[in-house]
Amino acid sequence: MFVRCALRTRSQCLLTGLLALLLSSGLWMSGNAAVLEETPSSLQAAGADSTLRLLVKASPSAHYQTEATFTDKAVLRALEDRKPGAAYSEPLLPDTVLTFRQKGQEQRVYVTPTGQVVDPIGHQYHVLEDEAQSTLKTHVQSLRQQHYGELLHWNDANRIIPKYSSFTIVDVESGLSFEGQRRAGSSHADVQPLTKEDSATLKAIYGGNWSWNRRAVLVKYEGRTLAASMHGMPHGGDGIPGNDFNGHFCIHFLGSVTHRSRSMDPAHQVMVHRAAGLLNDYVSKLPPLALIDVWISGAHQGDLQLLQVATGEEQAVHVRSMRRLSKAKEPDVSQLLQYDADVDVATTPEGASAVKHRRIHFHLERASLEDRWYIRSAVMR
């Protein structure tokens, strides 16, 4: 298997950071801004019709991606003989794309971590022979393990990444990476960029502005890659002079909490699972009020994937900011197929500057007591 991962050098990151600034300002657009280089011509020449290419990334818009190519005539024959199967009902397509050539034409399907093939047009599974599916499962799981981070609880991450350790932070959407140092933090990691160049890269990840928005990141330290979530707002104590970053920013891991409230931040936990490649699995198990938090995070950050995984539909909600005001305990919905909730939020509409307090009425449904919840409507009052 031939594998390439989209982690780049510092100079490449700074160059791509400038590109990210141009993209965010709307001054430049490209239909192909992928981080990964093209497949070498030697691979294309060596049996172009028998080479299979796998590519994994956290979202359709992500520039950070990992790919592998391999040759397997038995899998190719199984793909040619595949038959339509059951409907694919998940809100998100699998994160791994398989491309191959069939009768001179390029074919593109999606593959689940279990090796099942999904037709993206008909939204249905395609049935393969067991041996071919098992082979695909092995390749996909290996590639995803290289691409995503290890889902490690904060208690363990706290020991593995001690204070004053330096590590590489990779943004799973933009692919930009920079160096940071853990300076403090007992409930999560308080981190500072090492140099002013690292600070510039962090700022570029957020489109040229410091931000509280949560982003899925990988923390690479001493041969391990951990799934995490960060924001990009300097605050609190400082400690590294000359790095153009007045304060620190926070990195959360599975189960970490905020220092003030001593509670888990829902938006950080969603991003930790995205960095681990487990976004859909995580959200599918959430109860109604926690699912509403995912929707609010999606609306606040303009994250279309979060909105889709919460509602099961492609949709966009345009606001400058939104945060939940009302807090309540999860109700007992074990015997319910529908649930309604009114949630108070502080929101700033797109194009406005004043914060308004509004109430949103959410209606949630699920098909059976064993199925997951979906938000079917959200009406702001």
C-alpha positions in Angstrom: 0.0 0.0 0.0 1.2 3.5 -0.9 0.2 6.1 1.7 0.6 9.9 2.0 -0.6 12.2 4.8 -1.2 15.9 4.5 1.0 17.1 7.3 3.3 19.8 6.0 6.4 21.7 7.0 6.2 25.0 8.8 7.1 27.0 5.6 4.3 25.2 3.7 1.9 25.9 6.6 2.6 29.6 6.5 2.2 29.7 2.7 -1.1 27.9 3.1 -2.0 30.2 5.9 -1.8 33.2 3.5 -4.0 31.2 1.1 -6.5 30.6 3.9 -6.7 34.3 4.6 -7.4 35.0 0.9 -10.0 32.3 0.8 -11.8 33.6 3.9 -11.8 37.2 2.6 -13.3 36.1 -0.7 -10.4 37.6 -2.7 -9.4 34.3 -4.3 -11.2 31.1 -5.1 -10.2 27.8 -6.5 -12.0 24.6 -7.2 -9.0 22.5 -6.1 -7.2 23.7 -3.0 -6.3 20.3 -1.7 -3.3 19.9 0.5 -2.3 16.6 -1.0 -0.1 16.4 -4.0 -1.4 14.4 -7.1 -0.8 10.7 -7.4 2.7 10.2 -9.0 2.6 9.5 -12.7 4.5 6.3 -12.1 1.5 4.9 -10.2 -0.9 6.1 -12.9 1.2 4.4 -15.6 1.6 1.2 -13.6 -1.8 -0.4 -14.3 -4.1 2.6 -14.2 -7.1 0.3 -14.6 -6.2 -1.9 -11.6 -5.2 0.7 -9.1 -7.7 1.6 -6.3 -7.4 4.8 -4.4 -8.8 5.5 -1.0 -9.0 9.0 0.5 -10.2 10.0 3.9 -11.0 13.4 5.4 -13.2 14.7 8.2 -15.7 16.6 6.1 -16.3 17.2 2.4 -14.7 20.7 2.6 -11.6 19.6 4.6 -8.2 20.2 3.0 -6.5 17.9 5.5 -6.7 14.4 3.9 -4.9 11.1 3.8 -4.8 8.8 0.9 -3.6 5.3 0.0 -3.4 3.4 -3.3 -3.3 -0.4 -3.7 -3.9 -3.0 -6.4 -6.3 -5.9 -5.9 -7.9 -7.6 -8.9 -10.3 -9.6 -6.7 -11.7 -6.4 -5.2 -12.0 -4.8 -8.6 -13.9 -7.8 -9.9 -16.2 -7.6 -6.9 -16.8 -3.9 -7.4 -17.7 -4.6 -11.1 -20.1 -7.3 -10.0 -21.6 -5.3 -7.1 -25.4 -5.3 -6.7 -27.7 -2.6 -5.2 -28.7 -3.3 -1.6 -30.5 -1.6 1.2 -31.0 2.1 1.5 -28.2 4.1 3.3 -30.0 6.2 6.0 -27.1 7.8 7.9 -27.2 11.7 7.8 -23.5 11.9 6.6 -21.9 9.9 3.9 -18.8 7.8 5.0 -15.6 9.8 5.3 -13.7 7.5 3.0 -13.9 7.8 -0.8 -12.8 4.9 -3.1 -12.1 5.7 -6.7 -11.3 3.1 -9.4 -11.7 2.6 -13.2 -14.3 0.4 -14.7 -14.4 -0.1 -18.5 -12.2 3.0 -18.9 -14.5 5.2 -16.8 -13.6 6.5 -13.3 -16.0 5.3 -10.6 -16.4 6.9 -7.2 -18.1 5.2 -4.2 -17.9 5.7 -0.4 -16.7 3.0 2.0 -17.7 2.6 5.7 -15.2 1.5 8.4 -16.7 -2.0 8.1 -15.9 -2.1 4.3 -19.4 -1.6 3.1 -19.7 0.3 -0.2 -22.2 3.2 -0.5 -23.4 4.7 -3.7 -23.5 8.5 -3.1 -26.0 9.2 -5.8 -28.7 6.6 -5.0 -27.8 6.7 -1.2 -27.8 2.9 -1.0 -25.4 0.2 0.0 -23.9 -1.9 -2.8 -23.4 -5.6 -1.9 -19.9 -7.1 -2.4 -18.5 -10.6 -1.8 -17.5 -11.1 1.8 -13.8 -11.5 1.0 -13.7 -8.2 -0.9 -15.6 -6.3 1.8 -13.1 -7.7 4.4 -10.2 -6.5 2.3 -11.7 -3.0 2.0 -12.4 -3.0 5.7 -8.7 -3.7 6.5 -7.5 -0.9 4.1 -10.1 1.6 5.3 -9.5 1.0 9.0 -5.7 1.3 8.5 -6.0 4.6 6.7 -8.5 6.1 9.1 -6.2 5.2 12.0 -3.4 7.1 10.3 -5.6 10.1 9.6 -7.5 10.6 12.8 -6.5 11.0 16.5 -6.7 8.6 19.4 -9.8 9.2 21.5 -8.0 9.5 24.9 -9.7 10.6 28.1 -8.3 13.8 29.7 -7.0 11.8 32.8 -4.7 9.9 30.4 -3.9 12.9 28.1 -3.0 14.9 31.2 -0.2 12.4 32.0 1.0 11.8 28.5 1.4 15.6 27.7 2.9 17.1 30.8 3.3 20.8 31.5 6.0 22.6 29.5 5.9 19.9 26.8 5.9 21.1 23.2 3.9 19.4 20.5 2.5 19.8 17.0 -1.2 20.8 16.6 -2.9 20.0 13.3 -6.3 21.5 12.3 -8.3 18.7 10.6 -10.2 21.1 8.3 -7.5 23.4 6.9 -4.6 21.1 7.3 -2.5 23.9 8.8 -0.2 22.9 11.6 1.9 24.8 14.2 3.9 24.2 17.4 2.5 24.8 20.9 3.5 24.4 24.5 1.4 23.4 27.4 1.9 26.0 30.1 -0.8 25.2 32.6 -4.3 23.8 33.1 -5.6 21.1 35.5 -8.9 20.4 33.8 -7.8 20.9 30.2 -4.5 22.1 28.6 -3.7 25.8 28.6 -1.4 26.2 25.6 0.6 28.9 23.9 2.1 29.0 20.3 5.9 28.6 20.5 6.8 31.4 18.1 5.3 34.4 16.4 5.2 32.3 13.2 3.1 29.7 15.1 0.8 32.4 16.3 0.4 33.6 12.7 -0.6 30.1 11.6 -3.1 29.8 14.5 -4.6 33.1 13.4 -4.7 32.0 9.8 -6.7 28.9 10.8 -9.4 31.2 12.1 -9.4 33.3 8.9 -7.1 36.1 10.3 -9.1 36.8 13.5 -8.8 35.4 17.0 -11.9 33.4 17.8 -13.6 31.4 20.5 -14.9 29.0 17.9 -14.1 25.3 18.5 -12.1 23.4 16.0 -11.2 19.7 15.8 -7.4 19.3 16.0 -4.8 16.5 16.3 -2.1 16.8 19.0 1.1 15.0 17.9 3.6 14.3 20.7 6.3 11.6 21.0 4.8 9.3 18.4 1.2 9.5 19.5 -1.6 11.5 17.8 -4.5 12.5 20.1 -8.0 13.7 19.2 -8.6 17.2 20.7 -10.5 20.5 20.3 -9.2 24.0 20.5 -10.4 27.6 20.4 -8.3 30.5 19.1 -8.7 33.3 21.5 -5.8 34.6 23.6 -6.8 35.1 27.2 -5.4 34.7 30.7 -1.8 34.2 31.6 1.2 34.7 29.3 4.6 33.0 29.5 6.4 32.9 26.1 7.8 36.3 25.2 8.0 37.4 21.6 5.4 35.0 20.2 2.8 37.7 19.3 0.2 35.9 21.5 -0.9 37.8 24.6 -2.2 34.9 26.8 -3.0 31.3 26.1 -5.6 29.3 24.3 -7.3 26.1 25.5 -7.2 22.5 24.2 -9.8 20.0 25.4 -9.7 16.2 25.3 -12.4 13.6 25.9 -14.0 14.3 29.3 -12.1 17.5 30.0 -14.0 20.3 31.7 -13.8 24.1 31.9 -11.9 25.6 34.8 -14.7 27.9 35.8 -17.9 25.8 35.5 -16.2 22.4 36.1 -18.4 21.0 33.4 -17.8 19.6 29.9 -18.1 22.0 27.1 -20.5 20.4 24.5 -19.0 22.1 21.5 -15.5 21.0 22.5 -16.6 17.4 23.0 -18.2 17.3 19.6 -15.0 18.5 18.0 -12.9 15.9 19.9 -15.0 13.2 18.4 -14.7 14.8 14.9 -10.9 14.7 15.4 -11.2 11.0 16.2 -13.4 10.3 13.2 -16.4 9.5 15.3 -18.6 12.5 14.8 -21.6 10.5 13.5 -21.3 7.7 16.0 -21.1 10.3 18.9 -24.0 12.4 17.8 -26.2 9.4 17.0 -26.2 8.5 20.7 -27.0 11.9 22.1 -30.3 12.6 24.0 -32.5 15.5 22.8 -31.0 18.5 24.8 -27.5 17.5 24.0 -28.4 17.2 20.3 -29.8 20.7 20.5 -26.4 21.9 21.7 -24.9 20.4 18.6 -27.4 22.3 16.4 -26.6 25.5 18.3 -22.8 25.0 17.8 -23.4 24.4 14.1 -25.5 27.6 13.8 -23.0 29.6 15.8 -20.0 28.5 13.7 -21.8 28.1 10.4 -20.8 24.5 10.4 -23.0 22.8 7.8 -21.8 19.3 8.8 -22.9 19.7 12.4 -26.3 21.0 11.3 -26.7 18.0 8.9 -25.7 15.4 11.5 -28.2 16.9 14.0 -31.1 17.2 11.6 -30.5 14.5 9.0 -30.8 17.1 6.2 -28.5 19.6 4.4 -29.3 23.0 5.7 -27.7 26.3 6.5 -28.4 28.7 9.4 -26.9 32.2 9.1 -26.2 34.0 12.3 -23.1 35.9 13.6 -23.3 34.2 17.0 -25.5 32.0 19.1 -25.2 30.6 22.6 -27.6 28.7 24.8 -28.9 30.6 27.9 -31.3 28.2 29.4 -30.0 25.1 31.1 -32.0 22.0 32.0 -31.5 18.4 32.9 -32.1 15.8 30.2 -35.7 14.6 30.5 -36.7 10.9 30.5 -37.5 10.2 26.9 -37.0 6.5 27.0 -40.6 5.8 25.9 -41.1 8.8 23.6 -40.8 9.1 19.8 -41.3 12.8 19.7 -40.1 15.6 22.0 -40.5 19.4 22.0 -38.3 21.9 23.8 -38.1 25.7 24.1 -34.5 26.9 24.5 -33.5 30.5 25.3 -30.5 31.7 23.3 -28.4 34.9 22.9 -28.0 35.5 19.2 -26.7 38.1 16.8 -28.3 37.9 13.4 -26.1 38.0 10.3 -25.4 41.6 9.3 -26.3 42.9 12.8 -24.2 43.8 15.8 -26.7 43.9 18.7 -27.2 40.7 20.7 -30.8 39.7 21.1 -32.4 37.2 23.5 -34.6 34.8 21.6 -36.4 31.6 22.2 -36.2 28.7 19.8 -38.8 25.9 19.7 -37.2 22.6 18.8 -39.2 19.6 17.6 -37.4 16.2 17.7 -38.4 12.8 16.4 -37.1 9.3 16.1 -38.4 6.4 14.1 -38.5 3.9 17.0 -37.3 3.6 20.6 -34.1 2.0 19.4 -33.3 4.7 16.7 -31.5 7.9 17.1 -33.1 11.4 17.6 -33.2 14.0 14.8 -34.2 17.7 15.1 -37.0 18.1 12.6 -37.7 21.8 13.1 -36.2 24.8 14.9 -38.5 27.9 15.0 -37.1 31.1 16.4 -39.6 33.3 18.3 
